[in-house]
Amino acid sequence: MTPPEPPPFVRMAADPLRWRLLWELARSDRRVRELVTLSGQPQNLVSYHLGRLRTSGLVGARRSSFDGRDVYYHLDLARCAQSLVAAGTTLHPGLRLEPATGPRDPAPCTVLFLCTGNSARSQAAEALTTARSGGRVHAFSAGSHPKPLHPHAARVLAARGIEPDGLRPKHLSVFAERRFDYVITLCDRVREVCPQFPGDPGYLHWSIPDPAAGGATYPEFEQMAAELETRTGFWLSAQEV
C-alpha cells in the first residue's frame, strides 16, 4: 500500500515557527508585534507564516476596535480539533480523539471577564463559564464603563438554558483588590486600560466584536454567544473541569 500524503494540518504545523505561533494563539489573541517578541523572530518572517496560517483557515484576524491600525490574530480552535482528528485517522483509524475519562478533582479556579460595557460579552462569558463548569469555576465579570445587561444578551443566554437573573453590571474597580487565577479581556479597548490585579493572574485576550455596536441586531448577539461558547469550552477543557 502507498501511504497517503501527510494531512494539511501536519504539513502546516511541522514548521517550528508556525507551531510556535499556533501555540501562542491557542492561549490568547495577539498582535503581530507581540508575536514577534514572543517568538524572537523578525517581523517579516512572522508575518509570512501568519499569512500561511490564515490561508489554511487555522488562524483568523480582526481589526482592533481600539486602534484600527492594529490587527488581532486568533486561532480557530474548533477547526484545529477537527484537523487533529482527521490527521490521526489518516495515520490509523483507531487514532481518534476521545473525551478524557476517569474521576477528576480539579482545584477551584477563579476568572474575571472584562469588556467595556459589561452589558453583553463579559456577562455572557461569566454565565456560560459558570453553567458549563457546573460552578466549579468561579466566574465574574466587569466593565470599564458598565451599562445594563442588553436584552439580546439575556435572550441568547436564555436560549442556552441559562437564566440571566442575577447578572448585574459592575465597574472593574469593584475587583481591584481581589485575586484571580485568570483575567480575560474580551474587548480591545478594555485591554489597553486593564489594571494589574494582585496575585499575578494569567492575563488572556479574546478579541470579540461588540454586538451592541452598529445595528445591535439579535444575530450579532447570537454570533457572539456562539464564539464565547467555543472559547470558554476549550478554556474550561484546559482547566480540566
N, C-alpha and C positions, 0 to 999 in steps of 0.2 A: 504494500500500500504506500502511496505517496502522501507524506504528511501535508496537511493544509498550511497555507501561509499564516504567519502569526497574525492574530486579530489586530485591527487598527489600534485598539487601546494599548495593547502590548507594545506595538511599534512606537506609539506616541509617548508612552511613559518610560520607555527604555532609556531615553536621553537623560543624563543626570541632572541637567539644569531644568528640563521640563518636569522631571519628577519633583525637584525641589519647589518649583512654582506650584505644582498641584498640591504638594504637602502644605505649603503656606496658605494657599487659598482654601484648603479644606477646613481651616481653622478660623479665618477671618477674611473679609473683603479687604483688598489692598489697592493702593495706587502704585503706579509704575515706580516712582522714586522710593517707595517703601520696599518694594520687591528687589530693587537694585541694592539697597542697603542690606537687606536680609540675606540675599544670595551672594553678595560680594562680587557680582559680575557687572560689566559695563552696561549702560542703559540700552545701547543699540542691540546688544545680544539678548537682553531680557525682553525687549520689545519684539524682536524677531520671533522668539519662542512663544511669547504670548499670542502673537498672530497665528502661529501654527495651532496652538491650543484652541483659539477661538474658531478657526476654520474647522477643526474637528468637532466642534459643538460641545466640548467639555467645559469650556470657560466662556462666560458672557461678560458684558461690560455695560455700565450705566454711567451717564454723565452726572457728576456731583451736583446735588441740589444746593450745596453751599457755595461752591466755586465752579462755574460752568466750564472752566478751563481744565479741570481735573476729571479723571475717569476712574471709577472703582471697578475692579475686576472681581468676579465671583465664580466659584466652582459650582457646576450643576451636579450636586451630589447624587440625585436620583439617576441621572444618566450615567454617572460613574459606576453606580451599583449595577445597573443593567449591563454595562460594558464588562465589568468584572465577572458577572455570571456568564456572559457569552464567551469570554476568554477561557474561563475554567471548563465549560462544557465542550469547547473546541478541543481542548487537550484531552479530556476524559469525561464521559457523560456522568460519571459519579462525582465530579468536582463541582458541586452546586453549593451556593451559599445557603446555609440553613440557619434558622434562628438559634441563638445560644440557648442551651437547656441547663437545668440544674438550679438549685437554690442560690440566691444571691442576697446579700445583706449589705447594700452599699451604705457608706457613711452619708449622713444628711448633707445636702448641698443647698446653698443659697445663691440666688441670682437676682440681679436688678436689671430690668429692661428700661432703656431710656429713649425717648424721642422728644420732639419739640412740644407738641400739644398734649401728649399723654391722653389723646382722645380716640385713638384707633390702634396704631401699630403696637405700642408698648403695652397697652391694656390687653390687646388680643394675645400677645406673646405671653403675658403673665397668666391669663386664663387658660390658654392651651397647655402651657407647661405644667400648671397645677393639675389640670384634668388628666393629661396624658401620663404624668408620673405617679398618679394616684396619691398626690400630696406628699410624696417622698422628697420632692424638690420644693423648697420654699421660695416661691417666685414673688417678686414685687415689681412695681413699675412707677415711673415718674416722668415729668417733663420739665423743660426749661421755661416754657410758657403754657402752663396747663389750662385745658379747656374741658368742658363736659364731654362725656362719652358720646361719640357720634351715633345717631340712631342706626345707621347702616352697620357700624361695628358691632352693636348689640345684636343686630339681625343675623350677621354671619356667624356669630358665636352661638346664638340660639339654634341655627341650622345644623350645628355640630353637637347639639345636645348639651351646650354649656350655658347655664343661666347667667346673664350678666349682672344680676342683682349683687350689690355689694362692691362693684367696681366703681371707684371714685378717683377723679384726677388729683394728683399730688405734685407739688414742686420738688425738684430733685434735692433742694436744701433740707427737706424733711429727713433724708437719709445720710446727711453729711457726716455724721459720726458713727454710722453703722458699718459693720464689717460684712463683706460679701465674699463668696468664693469667686464669683464672676460678675462683671458688669458688661452688659451687651448693649451697645448703641445701635439703634435701628434707623438713624437719621443722620445724614452727612453734616447737617448744621449743628446738631447737639454733640456730635463727636468732637467738634472744634472747641466746645466750651465745657466738655465733660471734666468735672473736678477729679482730683485724686482722692480715693477713698482709703480709709485706714485698713491695714492688714494686707496690703499689696495683692488685691484680687487680680484674676486674669481678665484682661480687657480684650473684648472681641468687637468686631464691627460687621453688621449686616446692612448693606446699603439698599434699603427697601423704599420705593417711592411712596410719598404721602398720598393715600387715596382720597383725602379730603381736598387736595389741591385741584384746581381746574374745575371740571364738571362735577366731581364728587358723586359719581353715579354708583349704583349698587354693584355692577360688575367689577369696578375698580376695587371695591372693598372685598369682594369675593376672591379676586386675584391676590390681594394682599394676604387674606386668610390662608389661601392655598399655599402660598410661598412660606408663610410662617409655620404652617403645619409640617411642611417638608423640613425646614431648617430646624425647628425645635425637635422634631422626631429624630433627626440624625444627631443633634447635640445631646439629647437625652440618651441615645444609644452609647455615645462616648462616655457619658457619666455612669453607665451600667445601672440604669434604673428601669 
